[in-house]
């Protein structure tokens, strides 16, 4: 709720916060990091196997 009191506007914390508080960003970063490590490892290992022969 928004209240006007003494020519100043007071807004509740829940109304003023537009951010997500579920930790979604943390999961996206974790999954992206793990995917990058996996993909780069596959590229590195495949390159080592094919260049050795």
CHARMM internal coordinates of N, CA and C (Angstrom, degrees):
IC EDIT
DIST 1 N 1 CA 1.4472
DIST 1 CA 1 C 1.5115
ANGL 1 N 1 CA 1 C 110.33
DIST 1 C 2 N 1.2784
ANGL 1 CA 1 C 2 N 114.37
DIHE 1 N 1 CA 1 C 2 N 145.83
DIST 2 N 2 CA 1.4551
ANGL 1 C 2 N 2 CA 120.72
DIHE 1 CA 1 C 2 N 2 CA 176.10
DIST 2 CA 2 C 1.5199
ANGL 2 N 2 CA 2 C 108.35
DIHE 1 C 2 N 2 CA 2 C -106.32
DIST 2 C 3 N 1.3023
ANGL 2 CA 2 C 3 N 115.21
DIHE 2 N 2 CA 2 C 3 N 131.67
DIST 3 N 3 CA 1.4543
ANGL 2 C 3 N 3 CA 120.47
DIHE 2 CA 2 C 3 N 3 CA 178.57
DIST 3 CA 3 C 1.5169
ANGL 3 N 3 CA 3 C 109.00
DIHE 2 C 3 N 3 CA 3 C -123.96
DIST 3 C 4 N 1.3139
ANGL 3 CA 3 C 4 N 114.82
DIHE 3 N 3 CA 3 C 4 N 140.46
DIST 4 N 4 CA 1.4553
ANGL 3 C 4 N 4 CA 119.47
DIHE 3 CA 3 C 4 N 4 CA 173.98
DIST 4 CA 4 C 1.5203
ANGL 4 N 4 CA 4 C 107.66
DIHE 3 C 4 N 4 CA 4 C -107.35
DIST 4 C 5 N 1.3301
ANGL 4 CA 4 C 5 N 114.71
DIHE 4 N 4 CA 4 C 5 N 119.77
DIST 5 N 5 CA 1.4493
ANGL 4 C 5 N 5 CA 119.58
DIHE 4 CA 4 C 5 N 5 CA -177.10
DIST 5 CA 5 C 1.5307
ANGL 5 N 5 CA 5 C 107.66
DIHE 4 C 5 N 5 CA 5 C -138.68
DIST 5 C 6 N 1.2770
ANGL 5 CA 5 C 6 N 117.46
DIHE 5 N 5 CA 5 C 6 N 123.68
DIST 6 N 6 CA 1.4698
ANGL 5 C 6 N 6 CA 123.09
DIHE 5 CA 5 C 6 N 6 CA 178.28
DIST 6 CA 6 C 1.5295
ANGL 6 N 6 CA 6 C 111.74
DIHE 5 C 6 N 6 CA 6 C 54.25
DIST 6 C 7 N 1.3307
ANGL 6 CA 6 C 7 N 116.70
DIHE 6 N 6 CA 6 C 7 N 45.84
DIST 7 N 7 CA 1.4694
ANGL 6 C 7 N 7 CA 124.23
DIHE 6 CA 6 C 7 N 7 CA 177.92
DIST 7 CA 7 C 1.5323
ANGL 7 N 7 CA 7 C 113.45
DIHE 6 C 7 N 7 CA 7 C 62.46
DIST 7 C 8 N 1.3248
ANGL 7 CA 7 C 8 N 118.14
DIHE 7 N 7 CA 7 C 8 N 18.68
DIST 8 N 8 CA 1.4636
ANGL 7 C 8 N 8 CA 120.97
DIHE 7 CA 7 C 8 N 8 CA 174.42
DIST 8 CA 8 C 1.5231
ANGL 8 N 8 CA 8 C 108.19
DIHE 7 C 8 N 8 CA 8 C -124.37
DIST 8 C 9 N 1.3029
ANGL 8 CA 8 C 9 N 115.67
DIHE 8 N 8 CA 8 C 9 N 148.83
DIST 9 N 9 CA 1.4539
ANGL 8 C 9 N 9 CA 121.03
DIHE 8 CA 8 C 9 N 9 CA -177.35
DIST 9 CA 9 C 1.5182
ANGL 9 N 9 CA 9 C 108.87
DIHE 8 C 9 N 9 CA 9 C -101.02
DIST 9 C 10 N 1.3072
ANGL 9 CA 9 C 10 N 116.44
DIHE 9 N 9 CA 9 C 10 N 129.07
DIST 10 N 10 CA 1.4573
ANGL 9 C 10 N 10 CA 122.23
DIHE 9 CA 9 C 10 N 10 CA 178.08
DIST 10 CA 10 C 1.5260
ANGL 10 N 10 CA 10 C 108.49
DIHE 9 C 10 N 10 CA 10 C -113.93
DIST 10 C 11 N 1.3381
ANGL 10 CA 10 C 11 N 116.41
DIHE 10 N 10 CA 10 C 11 N 125.67
DIST 11 N 11 CA 1.4558
ANGL 10 C 11 N 11 CA 122.06
DIHE 10 CA 10 C 11 N 11 CA -178.47
DIST 11 CA 11 C 1.5241
ANGL 11 N 11 CA 11 C 108.39
DIHE 10 C 11 N 11 CA 11 C -119.69
DIST 11 C 12 N 1.3129
ANGL 11 CA 11 C 12 N 116.15
DIHE 11 N 11 CA 11 C 12 N 136.65
DIST 12 N 12 CA 1.4623
ANGL 11 C 12 N 12 CA 121.07
DIHE 11 CA 11 C 12 N 12 CA 177.42
DIST 12 CA 12 C 1.5311
ANGL 12 N 12 CA 12 C 109.76
DIHE 11 C 12 N 12 CA 12 C -63.67
DIST 12 C 13 N 1.3289
ANGL 12 CA 12 C 13 N 116.48
DIHE 12 N 12 CA 12 C 13 N 152.37
DIST 13 N 13 CA 1.4624
ANGL 12 C 13 N 13 CA 121.44
DIHE 12 CA 12 C 13 N 13 CA -178.41
DIST 13 CA 13 C 1.5246
ANGL 13 N 13 CA 13 C 112.52
DIHE 12 C 13 N 13 CA 13 C -59.92
DIST 13 C 14 N 1.3123
ANGL 13 CA 13 C 14 N 117.04
DIHE 13 N 13 CA 13 C 14 N -41.85
DIST 14 N 14 CA 1.4660
ANGL 13 C 14 N 14 CA 120.37
DIHE 13 CA 13 C 14 N 14 CA -178.89
DIST 14 CA 14 C 1.5218
ANGL 14 N 14 CA 14 C 111.72
DIHE 13 C 14 N 14 CA 14 C -65.25
DIST 14 C 15 N 1.3011
ANGL 14 CA 14 C 15 N 117.11
DIHE 14 N 14 CA 14 C 15 N -34.99
DIST 15 N 15 CA 1.4600
ANGL 14 C 15 N 15 CA 120.57
DIHE 14 CA 14 C 15 N 15 CA 178.99
DIST 15 CA 15 C 1.5234
ANGL 15 N 15 CA 15 C 111.67
DIHE 14 C 15 N 15 CA 15 C -74.17
DIST 15 C 16 N 1.3024
ANGL 15 CA 15 C 16 N 117.65
DIHE 15 N 15 CA 15 C 16 N -32.81
DIST 16 N 16 CA 1.4591
ANGL 15 C 16 N 16 CA 121.37
DIHE 15 CA 15 C 16 N 16 CA -176.38
DIST 16 CA 16 C 1.5282
ANGL 16 N 16 CA 16 C 112.50
DIHE 15 C 16 N 16 CA 16 C -81.95
DIST 16 C 17 N 1.3164
ANGL 16 CA 16 C 17 N 117.35
DIHE 16 N 16 CA 16 C 17 N -23.47
DIST 17 N 17 CA 1.4602
ANGL 16 C 17 N 17 CA 120.89
DIHE 16 CA 16 C 17 N 17 CA -176.93
DIST 17 CA 17 C 1.5198
ANGL 17 N 17 CA 17 C 109.73
DIHE 16 C 17 N 17 CA 17 C -88.43
DIST 17 C 18 N 1.3250
ANGL 17 CA 17 C 18 N 115.85
DIHE 17 N 17 CA 17 C 18 N 119.47
DIST 18 N 18 CA 1.4542
ANGL 17 C 18 N 18 CA 120.79
DIHE 17 CA 17 C 18 N 18 CA 178.56
DIST 18 CA 18 C 1.5224
ANGL 18 N 18 CA 18 C 111.04
DIHE 17 C 18 N 18 CA 18 C -101.31
DIST 18 C 19 N 1.3200
ANGL 18 CA 18 C 19 N 117.36
DIHE 18 N 18 CA 18 C 19 N -1.16
DIST 19 N 19 CA 1.4628
ANGL 18 C 19 N 19 CA 121.22
DIHE 18 CA 18 C 19 N 19 CA -176.10
DIST 19 CA 19 C 1.5236
ANGL 19 N 19 CA 19 C 111.33
DIHE 18 C 19 N 19 CA 19 C -80.26
DIST 19 C 20 N 1.3063
ANGL 19 CA 19 C 20 N 114.34
DIHE 19 N 19 CA 19 C 20 N 155.20
DIST 20 N 20 CA 1.4586
ANGL 19 C 20 N 20 CA 121.02
DIHE 19 CA 19 C 20 N 20 CA 175.02
DIST 20 CA 20 C 1.5167
ANGL 20 N 20 CA 20 C 108.71
DIHE 19 C 20 N 20 CA 20 C -83.60
DIST 20 C 21 N 1.3193
ANGL 20 CA 20 C 21 N 116.71
DIHE 20 N 20 CA 20 C 21 N 135.37
DIST 21 N 21 CA 1.4587
ANGL 20 C 21 N 21 CA 120.12
DIHE 20 CA 20 C 21 N 21 CA -176.52
DIST 21 CA 21 C 1.5299
ANGL 21 N 21 CA 21 C 112.25
DIHE 20 C 21 N 21 CA 21 C -111.92
DIST 21 C 22 N 1.3298
ANGL 21 CA 21 C 22 N 117.83
DIHE 21 N 21 CA 21 C 22 N 15.56
DIST 22 N 22 CA 1.4501
ANGL 21 C 22 N 22 CA 120.31
DIHE 21 CA 21 C 22 N 22 CA -176.83
DIST 22 CA 22 C 1.5223
ANGL 22 N 22 CA 22 C 112.95
DIHE 21 C 22 N 22 CA 22 C -88.84
DIST 22 C 23 N 1.3073
ANGL 22 CA 22 C 23 N 119.19
DIHE 22 N 22 CA 22 C 23 N -4.61
DIST 23 N 23 CA 1.4556
ANGL 22 C 23 N 23 CA 121.36
DIHE 22 CA 22 C 23 N 23 CA -178.26
DIST 23 CA 23 C 1.5136
ANGL 23 N 23 CA 23 C 112.56
DIHE 22 C 23 N 23 CA 23 C 81.68
DIST 23 C 24 N 1.3225
ANGL 23 CA 23 C 24 N 117.47
DIHE 23 N 23 CA 23 C 24 N 23.42
DIST 24 N 24 CA 1.4614
ANGL 23 C 24 N 24 CA 121.82
DIHE 23 CA 23 C 24 N 24 CA -178.33
DIST 24 CA 24 C 1.5211
ANGL 24 N 24 CA 24 C 110.74
DIHE 23 C 24 N 24 CA 24 C -63.54
DIST 24 C 25 N 1.3025
ANGL 24 CA 24 C 25 N 117.18
DIHE 24 N 24 CA 24 C 25 N -40.62
DIST 25 N 25 CA 1.4606
ANGL 24 C 25 N 25 CA 121.03
DIHE 24 CA 24 C 25 N 25 CA -178.53
DIST 25 CA 25 C 1.5193
ANGL 25 N 25 CA 25 C 110.51
DIHE 24 C 25 N 25 CA 25 C -61.65
DIST 25 C 26 N 1.3208
ANGL 25 CA 25 C 26 N 117.16
DIHE 25 N 25 CA 25 C 26 N -39.37
DIST 26 N 26 CA 1.4629
ANGL 25 C 26 N 26 CA 121.43
DIHE 25 CA 25 C 26 N 26 CA 179.18
DIST 26 CA 26 C 1.5251
ANGL 26 N 26 CA 26 C 110.56
DIHE 25 C 26 N 26 CA 26 C -60.43
DIST 26 C 27 N 1.3449
ANGL 26 CA 26 C 27 N 117.04
DIHE 26 N 26 CA 26 C 27 N -43.14
DIST 27 N 27 CA 1.4629
ANGL 26 C 27 N 27 CA 121.05
DIHE 26 CA 26 C 27 N 27 CA 179.82
DIST 27 CA 27 C 1.5176
ANGL 27 N 27 CA 27 C 111.58
DIHE 26 C 27 N 27 CA 27 C -68.17
DIST 27 C 28 N 1.3320
ANGL 27 CA 27 C 28 N 117.32
DIHE 27 N 27 CA 27 C 28 N -39.97
DIST 28 N 28 CA 1.4660
ANGL 27 C 28 N 28 CA 120.45
DIHE 27 CA 27 C 28 N 28 CA 178.75
DIST 28 CA 28 C 1.5207
ANGL 28 N 28 CA 28 C 109.97
DIHE 27 C 28 N 28 CA 28 C -63.14
DIST 28 C 29 N 1.3207
ANGL 28 CA 28 C 29 N 117.95
DIHE 28 N 28 CA 28 C 29 N -43.43
DIST 29 N 29 CA 1.4597
ANGL 28 C 29 N 29 CA 120.79
DIHE 28 CA 28 C 29 N 29 CA 178.72
DIST 29 CA 29 C 1.5202
ANGL 29 N 29 CA 29 C 111.86
DIHE 28 C 29 N 29 CA 29 C -65.05
DIST 29 C 30 N 1.3245
ANGL 29 CA 29 C 30 N 117.66
DIHE 29 N 29 CA 29 C 30 N -40.83
DIST 30 N 30 CA 1.4569
ANGL 29 C 30 N 30 CA 121.29
DIHE 29 CA 29 C 30 N 30 CA 179.95
DIST 30 CA 30 C 1.5273
ANGL 30 N 30 CA 30 C 111.15
DIHE 29 C 30 N 30 CA 30 C -64.93
DIST 30 C 31 N 1.3158
ANGL 30 CA 30 C 31 N 117.10
DIHE 30 N 30 CA 30 C 31 N -46.85
DIST 31 N 31 CA 1.4659
ANGL 30 C 31 N 31 CA 120.74
DIHE 30 CA 30 C 31 N 31 CA 179.63
DIST 31 CA 31 C 1.5215
ANGL 31 N 31 CA 31 C 110.64
DIHE 30 C 31 N 31 CA 31 C -64.82
DIST 31 C 32 N 1.3247
ANGL 31 CA 31 C 32 N 118.02
DIHE 31 N 31 CA 31 C 32 N -40.16
DIST 32 N 32 CA 1.4618
ANGL 31 C 32 N 32 CA 120.97
DIHE 31 CA 31 C 32 N 32 CA 178.41
DIST 32 CA 32 C 1.5229
ANGL 32 N 32 CA 32 C 111.51
DIHE 31 C 32 N 32 CA 32 C -64.63
DIST 32 C 33 N 1.3221
ANGL 32 CA 32 C 33 N 116.95
DIHE 32 N 32 CA 32 C 33 N -41.09
DIST 33 N 33 CA 1.4638
ANGL 32 C 33 N 33 CA 120.78
DIHE 32 CA 32 C 33 N 33 CA 178.45
DIST 33 CA 33 C 1.5235
ANGL 33 N 33 CA 33 C 110.80
DIHE 32 C 33 N 33 CA 33 C -63.32
DIST 33 C 34 N 1.3221
ANGL 33 CA 33 C 34 N 117.21
DIHE 33 N 33 CA 33 C 34 N -46.65
DIST 34 N 34 CA 1.4580
ANGL 33 C 34 N 34 CA 120.75
DIHE 33 CA 33 C 34 N 34 CA 179.43
DIST 34 CA 34 C 1.5296
ANGL 34 N 34 CA 34 C 111.56
DIHE 33 C 34 N 34 CA 34 C -63.86
DIST 34 C 35 N 1.3227
ANGL 34 CA 34 C 35 N 117.55
DIHE 34 N 34 CA 34 C 35 N -39.36
DIST 35 N 35 CA 1.4665
ANGL 34 C 35 N 35 CA 121.04
DIHE 34 CA 34 C 35 N 35 CA 178.29
DIST 35 CA 35 C 1.5245
ANGL 35 N 35 CA 35 C 110.66
DIHE 34 C 35 N 35 CA 35 C -65.07
DIST 35 C 36 N 1.3348
ANGL 35 CA 35 C 36 N 117.72
DIHE 35 N 35 CA 35 C 36 N -41.85
DIST 36 N 36 CA 1.4610
ANGL 35 C 36 N 36 CA 121.12
DIHE 35 CA 35 C 36 N 36 CA 179.06
DIST 36 CA 36 C 1.5269
ANGL 36 N 36 CA 36 C 110.83
DIHE 35 C 36 N 36 CA 36 C -63.90
DIST 36 C 37 N 1.3241
ANGL 36 CA 36 C 37 N 117.44
DIHE 36 N 36 CA 36 C 37 N -42.56
DIST 37 N 37 CA 1.4658
ANGL 36 C 37 N 37 CA 121.29
DIHE 36 CA 36 C 37 N 37 CA 178.66
DIST 37 CA 37 C 1.5298
ANGL 37 N 37 CA 37 C 110.03
DIHE 36 C 37 N 37 CA 37 C -63.00
DIST 37 C 38 N 1.3221
ANGL 37 CA 37 C 38 N 117.22
DIHE 37 N 37 CA 37 C 38 N -44.35
DIST 38 N 38 CA 1.4560
ANGL 37 C 38 N 38 CA 121.30
DIHE 37 CA 37 C 38 N 38 CA -179.54
DIST 38 CA 38 C 1.5287
ANGL 38 N 38 CA 38 C 111.74
DIHE 37 C 38 N 38 CA 38 C -64.09
DIST 38 C 39 N 1.3106
ANGL 38 CA 38 C 39 N 117.44
DIHE 38 N 38 CA 38 C 39 N -46.55
DIST 39 N 39 CA 1.4638
ANGL 38 C 39 N 39 CA 121.38
DIHE 38 CA 38 C 39 N 39 CA -178.63
DIST 39 CA 39 C 1.5293
ANGL 39 N 39 CA 39 C 110.91
DIHE 38 C 39 N 39 CA 39 C -64.89
DIST 39 C 40 N 1.3155
ANGL 39 CA 39 C 40 N 117.73
DIHE 39 N 39 CA 39 C 40 N -44.96
DIST 40 N 40 CA 1.4603
ANGL 39 C 40 N 40 CA 120.26
DIHE 39 CA 39 C 40 N 40 CA 179.57
DIST 40 CA 40 C 1.5276
ANGL 40 N 40 CA 40 C 111.50
DIHE 39 C 40 N 40 CA 40 C -66.81
DIST 40 C 41 N 1.3187
ANGL 40 CA 40 C 41 N 117.38
DIHE 40 N 40 CA 40 C 41 N -34.45
DIST 41 N 41 CA 1.4665
ANGL 40 C 41 N 41 CA 120.21
DIHE 40 CA 40 C 41 N 41 CA 177.03
DIST 41 CA 41 C 1.5224
ANGL 41 N 41 CA 41 C 110.90
DIHE 40 C 41 N 41 CA 41 C -66.50
DIST 41 C 42 N 1.3293
ANGL 41 CA 41 C 42 N 116.95
DIHE 41 N 41 CA 41 C 42 N -42.50
DIST 42 N 42 CA 1.4665
ANGL 41 C 42 N 42 CA 120.28
DIHE 41 CA 41 C 42 N 42 CA 177.98
DIST 42 CA 42 C 1.5206
ANGL 42 N 42 CA 42 C 110.64
DIHE 41 C 42 N 42 CA 42 C -62.43
DIST 42 C 43 N 1.3119
ANGL 42 CA 42 C 43 N 117.97
DIHE 42 N 42 CA 42 C 43 N -43.02
DIST 43 N 43 CA 1.4677
ANGL 42 C 43 N 43 CA 121.35
DIHE 42 CA 42 C 43 N 43 CA 178.78
DIST 43 CA 43 C 1.5267
ANGL 43 N 43 CA 43 C 110.11
DIHE 42 C 43 N 43 CA 43 C -63.33
DIST 43 C 44 N 1.3047
ANGL 43 CA 43 C 44 N 117.70
DIHE 43 N 43 CA 43 C 44 N -43.70
DIST 44 N 44 CA 1.4589
ANGL 43 C 44 N 44 CA 122.31
DIHE 43 CA 43 C 44 N 44 CA -178.82
DIST 44 CA 44 C 1.5307
ANGL 44 N 44 CA 44 C 111.24
DIHE 43 C 44 N 44 CA 44 C -65.30
DIST 44 C 45 N 1.3322
ANGL 44 CA 44 C 45 N 116.38
DIHE 44 N 44 CA 44 C 45 N -47.14
DIST 45 N 45 CA 1.4708
ANGL 44 C 45 N 45 CA 120.58
DIHE 44 CA 44 C 45 N 45 CA -179.07
DIST 45 CA 45 C 1.5406
ANGL 45 N 45 CA 45 C 110.43
DIHE 44 C 45 N 45 CA 45 C -66.84
DIST 45 C 46 N 1.3007
ANGL 45 CA 45 C 46 N 117.88
DIHE 45 N 45 CA 45 C 46 N -42.38
DIST 46 N 46 CA 1.4783
ANGL 45 C 46 N 46 CA 120.52
DIHE 45 CA 45 C 46 N 46 CA 178.79
DIST 46 CA 46 C 1.5209
ANGL 46 N 46 CA 46 C 109.99
DIHE 45 C 46 N 46 CA 46 C -63.31
DIST 46 C 47 N 1.3104
ANGL 46 CA 46 C 47 N 118.02
DIHE 46 N 46 CA 46 C 47 N -41.77
DIST 47 N 47 CA 1.4604
ANGL 46 C 47 N 47 CA 120.55
DIHE 46 CA 46 C 47 N 47 CA 178.45
DIST 47 CA 47 C 1.5168
ANGL 47 N 47 CA 47 C 112.07
DIHE 46 C 47 N 47 CA 47 C -64.04
DIST 47 C 48 N 1.3186
ANGL 47 CA 47 C 48 N 117.08
DIHE 47 N 47 CA 47 C 48 N -38.18
DIST 48 N 48 CA 1.4670
ANGL 47 C 48 N 48 CA 120.87
DIHE 47 CA 47 C 48 N 48 CA 178.81
DIST 48 CA 48 C 1.5243
ANGL 48 N 48 CA 48 C 110.67
DIHE 47 C 48 N 48 CA 48 C -68.49
DIST 48 C 49 N 1.3200
ANGL 48 CA 48 C 49 N 118.25
DIHE 48 N 48 CA 48 C 49 N -38.54
DIST 49 N 49 CA 1.4572
ANGL 48 C 49 N 49 CA 120.79
DIHE 48 CA 48 C 49 N 49 CA -179.60
DIST 49 CA 49 C 1.5292
ANGL 49 N 49 CA 49 C 112.17
DIHE 48 C 49 N 49 CA 49 C -69.58
DIST 49 C 50 N 1.3180
ANGL 49 CA 49 C 50 N 117.02
DIHE 49 N 49 CA 49 C 50 N -41.74
DIST 50 N 50 CA 1.4681
ANGL 49 C 50 N 50 CA 120.05
DIHE 49 CA 49 C 50 N 50 CA -177.28
DIST 50 CA 50 C 1.5151
ANGL 50 N 50 CA 50 C 112.78
DIHE 49 C 50 N 50 CA 50 C -77.83
DIST 50 C 51 N 1.3198
ANGL 50 CA 50 C 51 N 118.98
DIHE 50 N 50 CA 50 C 51 N -25.45
DIST 51 N 51 CA 1.4656
ANGL 50 C 51 N 51 CA 119.92
DIHE 50 CA 50 C 51 N 51 CA 179.03
DIST 51 CA 51 C 1.5277
ANGL 51 N 51 CA 51 C 112.16
DIHE 50 C 51 N 51 CA 51 C -83.36
DIST 51 C 52 N 1.3237
ANGL 51 CA 51 C 52 N 117.91
DIHE 51 N 51 CA 51 C 52 N -20.23
DIST 52 N 52 CA 1.4631
ANGL 51 C 52 N 52 CA 121.70
DIHE 51 CA 51 C 52 N 52 CA -179.66
DIST 52 CA 52 C 1.5297
ANGL 52 N 52 CA 52 C 111.78
DIHE 51 C 52 N 52 CA 52 C -75.20
DIST 52 C 53 N 1.3277
ANGL 52 CA 52 C 53 N 117.84
DIHE 52 N 52 CA 52 C 53 N -23.88
DIST 53 N 53 CA 1.4640
ANGL 52 C 53 N 53 CA 120.55
DIHE 52 CA 52 C 53 N 53 CA -174.68
DIST 53 CA 53 C 1.4511
ANGL 53 N 53 CA 53 C 112.02
DIHE 52 C 53 N 53 CA 53 C -90.22
END
COOR INIT
IC SEED 1 N 1 CA 1 C
IC BUILD
